[in-house]
């Protein structure tokens, strides 16, 4: 199988900022891994999520007044943009100079690292990652999450939950539902899933903290994770 040299990563916000502090050690190792592949001819499009930063702000808004779902999404989008600017700055001159805010527009650049953020309400940044994959001709998205697999049920709530190594988009949507909810804890955004299904894009859900495993996925070696196609 030919190796696709354009790699789209949906980088969960919980990996960038798992608590109240930015995970600097992770970012250092992540930067080193990505730059190691760019010198081998790979190009990366990294789309950042909002993670707990978004959820904390969304909860705060809820405690003050009744907030519309669109406003909650705009809060989440702002969090993705903050994380995107952080990641872009970490890559410095190796990255394209601006964060990609509009996933339908393809930029022309020789830079090997492009950073994207959320765009519009009604979805998470997973959808933007899928749209960018389509725009740049990539046929898969690596979803760097805080879980190693998609499970048959929420493993935090069900002892019978079992990991799945492969599944279809319809099977995922049966687990997540077909509608996006701001701040939802789901393996992959259902709005993104529906687009990926239509465009023939596969997604690999993996534990993004395991960078050795991420390297295996990028280079198409055996890995731990769930392939959805």
C-alpha positions in Angstrom: 0.0 0.0 0.0 1.3 3.4 -0.9 2.0 5.7 2.0 -0.1 8.9 2.0 2.3 11.7 2.6 -0.4 14.2 3.7 -1.4 13.3 7.3 -4.4 15.0 9.0 -4.4 14.9 12.8 -7.3 15.9 14.9 -5.5 16.8 18.1 -7.7 16.7 21.2 -7.6 19.7 23.4 -7.3 17.4 26.4 -3.9 16.4 25.2 -2.7 20.0 24.9 -4.2 21.1 28.3 -5.3 18.1 30.3 -5.9 20.2 33.5 -5.2 23.8 34.3 -1.7 23.6 32.9 -0.5 23.2 29.3 1.2 19.8 28.8 4.6 21.2 27.8 6.4 17.8 27.9 3.8 16.4 25.5 4.1 19.3 23.1 7.9 19.0 23.1 7.8 15.3 22.2 5.0 15.8 19.7 6.9 18.6 17.9 10.0 16.4 17.7 8.0 13.5 16.2 6.2 15.6 13.6 9.4 17.4 12.5 11.2 14.1 12.2 8.6 13.0 9.6 8.6 16.3 7.7 12.2 15.8 6.8 11.1 12.5 5.2 8.7 14.2 2.9 5.5 14.2 5.0 3.1 17.1 5.4 0.9 17.5 8.4 -2.4 19.3 8.9 -3.0 19.5 12.6 -6.5 20.6 13.8 -6.8 21.4 17.5 -9.8 20.8 19.7 -11.0 22.9 22.6 -10.9 20.2 25.3 -11.5 21.0 28.9 -10.7 24.7 28.3 -13.9 24.9 26.2 -15.9 22.9 28.7 -14.9 25.0 31.7 -16.0 28.2 29.9 -19.2 26.6 28.6 -20.1 25.4 32.2 -19.4 28.9 33.5 -21.7 30.4 30.9 -24.4 27.9 31.9 -24.2 28.9 35.6 -24.9 32.6 34.8 -27.8 32.3 32.3 -29.4 30.1 29.7 -27.0 29.9 26.8 -27.9 28.9 23.2 -26.1 25.9 21.7 -24.7 28.2 19.0 -23.1 30.4 21.8 -21.7 27.4 23.5 -20.2 26.3 20.2 -18.7 29.8 19.7 -17.0 29.4 23.1 -15.7 26.1 22.0 -14.4 27.5 18.7 -12.6 30.2 20.6 -10.9 27.6 22.7 -9.8 25.7 19.6 -8.3 28.9 18.2 -6.3 29.5 21.4 -4.9 26.0 21.3 -4.2 26.3 17.5 -2.2 29.5 18.0 -0.2 27.7 20.8 0.6 24.7 18.6 1.4 27.0 15.6 3.9 28.9 17.7 5.5 25.7 19.0 6.3 24.8 15.4 7.7 28.2 14.7 9.1 28.7 11.1 8.2 25.1 10.2 4.5 26.0 10.3 2.3 28.0 7.9 2.1 31.6 9.2 -1.6 31.6 9.9 -4.1 29.2 11.5 -6.5 27.7 9.0 -9.9 29.0 10.1 -11.8 28.0 7.0 -11.5 24.2 6.1 -13.0 24.6 2.7 -10.1 26.8 1.5 -6.8 25.2 0.4 -3.7 27.4 0.9 -0.6 27.2 -1.3 2.6 26.9 0.8 5.8 24.9 0.9 5.5 24.7 4.7 5.2 21.1 5.9 3.0 21.9 9.0 -0.4 23.5 8.8 -2.5 24.2 11.9 -6.3 24.4 11.8 -9.0 25.3 14.4 -12.7 25.2 14.7 -14.8 27.1 12.1 -18.6 27.3 12.6 -21.2 26.2 15.2 -23.0 22.9 14.9 -19.9 20.6 15.2 -16.6 20.0 16.8 -13.2 20.6 15.2 -13.3 16.9 14.1 -15.5 18.0 11.3 -12.9 20.6 10.3 -10.3 17.9 10.2 -12.4 15.8 7.9 -13.1 18.8 5.6 -9.4 19.6 5.4 -8.6 16.0 4.6 -11.0 16.2 1.7 -9.6 19.6 0.6 -6.0 18.3 0.6 -6.8 14.9 -0.8 -6.0 12.9 2.3 -8.0 9.7 2.7 -7.6 9.3 6.5 -7.7 11.3 9.7 -5.9 10.3 12.8 -8.0 11.3 15.8 -5.6 11.8 18.7 -7.9 11.3 21.7 -7.5 10.3 25.4 -8.8 6.8 24.8 -7.0 3.9 23.1 -10.0 2.5 21.2 -13.7 3.1 20.5 -15.6 0.9 22.9 -19.0 -0.7 22.6 -20.1 1.5 25.5 -18.6 4.1 27.8 -15.9 2.2 29.7 -16.3 4.7 32.6 -19.9 3.6 33.1 -20.0 0.0 31.8 -17.8 -2.8 32.9 -18.9 -4.8 29.9 -17.6 -2.3 27.4 -15.1 -3.9 25.0 -12.7 -2.2 22.6 -13.3 -2.3 18.9 -10.4 -2.5 16.4 -12.5 -1.9 13.4 -16.0 -0.6 12.8 -18.2 1.0 10.2 -19.5 4.6 10.3 -23.0 3.3 10.9 -21.8 1.4 13.9 -20.1 4.5 15.3 -23.3 6.6 14.8 -25.3 4.0 16.7 -23.0 4.6 19.7 -22.7 8.4 19.4 -26.1 9.3 17.9 -26.3 11.4 14.8 -26.5 14.9 16.3 -23.7 17.1 17.8 -24.0 18.5 21.3 -21.6 21.2 22.4 -19.0 19.8 24.9 -20.0 16.2 24.2 -17.7 13.4 25.2 -17.8 11.2 22.1 -15.1 9.2 20.3 -15.7 11.2 17.1 -18.1 14.0 16.2 -21.2 12.5 14.5 -21.3 15.5 12.1 -17.7 14.8 11.1 -18.6 11.1 10.8 -21.4 11.7 8.3 -19.1 13.8 6.1 -16.3 11.2 6.3 -18.7 8.5 5.4 -19.9 10.4 2.3 -16.3 11.3 1.2 -14.8 7.8 1.7 -12.4 9.1 4.4 -11.4 6.7 7.2 -10.5 7.7 10.7 -8.2 6.1 13.2 -9.1 6.8 16.9 -6.1 6.3 19.2 -4.6 7.4 22.5 -2.7 10.5 21.4 -0.5 10.5 24.4 1.2 7.3 23.0 3.5 9.0 20.5 5.3 5.7 19.6 1.9 4.3 18.6 1.2 7.5 16.6 4.4 7.0 14.7 3.3 3.5 13.8 0.0 4.8 12.5 1.7 7.5 10.4 4.1 5.0 8.8 1.4 2.4 8.4 2.9 -0.2 10.8 0.8 -2.3 13.2 -0.8 0.0 15.8 -3.3 0.2 18.7 -6.5 2.0 17.8 -9.9 1.8 16.1 -10.2 2.1 12.4 -13.6 3.5 11.3 -14.4 3.2 7.6 
